[in-house]
Amino acid sequence: MKLFISIIFLVLLSFFIPACSENPIDANIPNDLYGVWTFKSFEDGITTMKKSFLLASDNSGFIFLKDSKFVERKNAGWCGTPPIAYTNYDGNWEYKSGDVLSINVGYWGGLEYYELHIISISNSELKFEHVFIIE
């Protein structure tokens, strides 16, 4: 009987251990989101990114990590006239609801906050609307 009670206790305890993890992963976040994305195109307000192994030195892109860390490669300065110098800015992302991600990341002038409204995502392509948040 003691063995039976011990087993029941361990089984019940195992249900509470995942709830105590420091960075729980939301089951609603598609696994395809994680990784490196580089800019492909922009048309009618929709940005299309393609999955890559590395960020390109001459193009913008994102890295989504599972611990909510975020890296954005974008203009190193205020000037957008070619040739453009790119650099990486660290930040973080948060899954809000539905298909909306909240982004908090640096840029050459300080910090910016925006949302990505995901239209579609696969293991090779990400399409979204970029919505700036004014605070």
C-alpha positions in Angstrom: 0.0 0.0 0.0 2.9 2.4 0.8 4.3 1.8 -2.7 1.0 2.5 -4.3 0.6 5.8 -2.4 4.2 6.8 -3.3 3.6 6.2 -7.0 0.3 8.2 -6.9 2.2 11.0 -5.2 5.0 11.0 -7.8 2.5 11.0 -10.7 0.6 13.9 -9.2 3.9 15.8 -8.5 4.9 15.4 -12.1 1.9 17.4 -13.3 3.1 20.4 -11.3 6.8 20.5 -12.4 6.2 21.8 -15.9 4.0 24.6 -14.5 7.0 25.8 -12.5 9.4 26.2 -15.5 11.0 29.6 -15.8 10.1 30.2 -19.5 7.0 28.2 -20.4 6.5 27.8 -24.2 3.0 28.6 -25.4 1.5 25.7 -27.3 -0.2 28.2 -29.7 3.2 29.5 -31.1 4.0 27.6 -34.3 7.4 25.8 -34.2 8.1 27.2 -37.6 8.5 30.7 -36.1 11.8 29.9 -34.3 15.0 30.5 -36.3 16.4 32.9 -38.8 14.4 34.9 -41.3 15.7 37.2 -44.0 13.8 39.8 -46.0 12.3 38.6 -49.3 9.7 41.2 -50.4 7.3 43.9 -49.4 4.0 44.3 -51.3 0.7 46.0 -50.4 1.7 46.3 -46.7 2.7 42.7 -46.4 6.3 41.7 -45.6 7.5 38.3 -46.8 10.6 36.7 -45.2 12.3 33.5 -46.1 13.8 31.0 -43.7 17.7 31.1 -43.6 20.6 29.6 -41.8 22.3 32.9 -41.2 21.4 36.6 -41.3 22.6 38.2 -44.6 25.3 40.9 -44.2 23.5 43.0 -46.9 19.8 42.5 -46.0 17.4 42.9 -43.0 16.2 40.0 -41.0 15.0 38.5 -37.7 16.1 35.7 -35.3 13.3 34.3 -33.0 14.7 32.3 -30.1 12.6 30.0 -27.9 13.6 32.0 -24.7 11.7 35.1 -26.1 15.0 36.6 -27.2 14.9 38.4 -30.5 17.6 39.8 -32.9 16.7 42.2 -35.7 19.2 43.1 -38.4 18.4 46.5 -39.9 19.9 49.9 -40.8 22.8 50.9 -38.6 21.9 54.6 -38.9 19.3 57.0 -39.9 20.2 57.1 -43.6 18.3 54.7 -45.9 20.2 55.7 -49.1 22.2 52.8 -50.6 24.7 51.6 -49.8 23.0 50.7 -46.5 25.1 49.6 -43.5 23.3 46.9 -41.4 23.8 45.9 -37.8 22.1 43.5 -35.3 19.9 44.9 -32.5 18.9 42.7 -29.5 15.4 42.7 -28.1 12.6 40.3 -27.1 9.3 39.1 -28.4 6.1 38.0 -26.8 3.2 36.0 -28.1 0.1 38.1 -27.5 -2.9 36.3 -28.9 -4.2 34.9 -32.2 -1.4 35.6 -34.6 0.1 38.7 -33.0 3.6 39.0 -31.7 4.8 42.0 -29.6 8.4 43.1 -30.4 10.6 45.3 -28.2 14.0 45.9 -29.9 16.7 48.5 -30.1 17.5 50.7 -33.2 20.0 53.4 -33.9 17.9 56.0 -32.1 16.9 54.1 -29.0 14.1 51.5 -28.5 11.1 50.7 -30.6 7.9 48.7 -29.9 5.8 47.1 -32.6 3.6 44.2 -33.4 3.8 41.6 -36.2 0.4 40.4 -37.3 1.2 37.0 -38.9 -0.7 36.3 -42.0 0.9 32.9 -42.8 3.8 30.9 -41.7 5.5 27.7 -43.0 8.9 26.1 -42.5 10.2 28.3 -45.4 8.2 31.5 -45.5 6.7 34.1 -43.1 4.2 36.7 -44.1 3.1 39.5 -41.7 1.9 43.1 -41.3 4.1 45.4 -39.4 2.1 47.6 -36.9 4.0 50.3 -35.1 3.0 51.1 -31.5 3.3 54.8 -30.5 3.9 55.4 -26.8 
